[in-house]
Amino acid sequence: MEQWKMSILTGVALIILGAIFAILRNHLSIWLIIVILLGVIDITLGLVRKNR
């Protein structure tokens, strides 16, 4: 699989896991916010790689 596709899939997985843990714990901790932000950054980098 191409690198940019893996990056986007990893980012989506991080966001989904962060959202699931936030719902289960009924609050956002700093670690969950960091995980979600890393997912967004990973998706952004994957899209940048795709457009090059």
JOJOKA-V696935 format. One record per pair of residues at least 24 apart in sequence whose C-alpha atoms are under 10 Angstrom apart, sorted by the first residue. I is the first residue (numbers start at 1). GAP is how many residues later the second one is. If there is no record, write none. Layout:
((I:GAP) (I:GAP))
This chain:
((2:44) (2:48) (3:43) (3:46) (3:47) (4:38) (4:39) (4:40) (4:41) (4:42) (4:43) (4:44) (4:45) (4:46) (4:47) (5:38) (5:41) (5:42) (5:44) (5:45) (6:36) (6:37) (6:40) (7:32) (7:34) (7:35) (7:36) (7:37) (7:38) (7:39) (7:40) (7:42) (8:31) (8:32) (8:33) (8:34) (8:35) (8:36) (8:37) (8:38) (8:39) (9:30) (9:33) (9:34) (9:37) (10:28) (10:29) (10:30) (10:32) (10:33) (10:36) (11:24) (11:25) (11:26) (11:27) (11:28) (11:29) (11:30) (11:31) (11:32) (11:33) (11:34) (11:35) (12:24) (12:26) (12:27) (12:28) (12:30) (12:31) (13:26) (14:24) (14:25) (14:26) (14:28) (14:29) (15:24) (15:25) (15:28))
